[in-house]
Amino acid sequence: MRSRITAAAAAGVLAIAVAAGPAAAHPDSHHAKKHHPTPATVVASQLISPLKVAFGPNGSYLVTESFAGKLTSISAKGVKATVVNAPGQEIGGVSHRDGTTYYFNNDQGTGPEPGAELLPARLMSIDHRGKARQIADLSVFEGAHNPDGKTVYGVRDAAPACLAQAPYLQSTGELFSHPYASAPVNGGVYVADAGANSILHVTEAGKVKLVKVLPAEPITIDARVVALGAEMGMDVPDCMVGLKYYAQAVPTGITLSGQWLYYTVLPGVPGESLGVGKAYRMNLHSGTTQLVAQGLAAPTGIAVDGKNNVYVAQLFGDGVSVVKNGRATTLLPAAMAADVAVNGTTLAAVTGALDEENGGSLVTMRLK
């Protein structure tokens, strides 16, 4: 069972969001808490697949209109300007630091499934003069190292006779690079590679280093999982019910705060539609990883403010939530919230990300 967020979106599996329902970020909660947020402002609308947002130069916002192959700059008054226009490409993972903009220019395959072939996945930068350059092609690193190549996904503990009934429910990590989110630091960029199921660091000179291979996320095979498998044309035999299915841990958001690297994980099929997403943080010095929140409905963006409050965008959930003490509170109610960024007391989010009829929006709100 392969799963990648943009491929899933393009295939229209948003319908399975109904199964996820409202998000909760605590194991004992079934619904996220809600409160009365401050009013939000729609800065721009009619955006095509706005999957990532960042604060740009001179008070602007940078938004990837990913499936349109565009990177768009939007002023505080909502005036749009095209920064990158690459029809046929996927433009994603935008971030900005010290006058330099970073983004991904990913080739899109023509086959029915993601990961069927290893395609170029370029980390790009644009300096303050507007000069663009390729920093690295992350598919080269993936082809040479395949960090999750030895990870066994799917059902690990079934008896041989049981597994023989559904051999498609076990696999290892494929050769696939799909950089999805970036977080720049002095001298380089941290990358969440949703194809490699890994976090990477890339220097400005293009040297790529593996930071962490994300361990598979265990999901108990129950009636919901069996039903989802049937919807996808994959029969789950009775002998597997009650066992663990180890889903691909697909990193979808990444940000930095002090010595901590925060990231979101959208477990691959069947986890993407079960509201079992998670947010973690990893200490960059010790490597210690801590769970920040769980029970999230397709988390695809994460931000941290100066007070270390954590904000998560849930694509299949209630919108943007703030996480405190492991519990999620809906801060910005919205459908299809794909990403969130925070700068000072301003929160920016992209919503309606997969709304093909009306398009998506860039929304801001003031934090208290």
Disulfide bonds with the S-S distance in Angstrom:
Cys162-Cys239 2.01
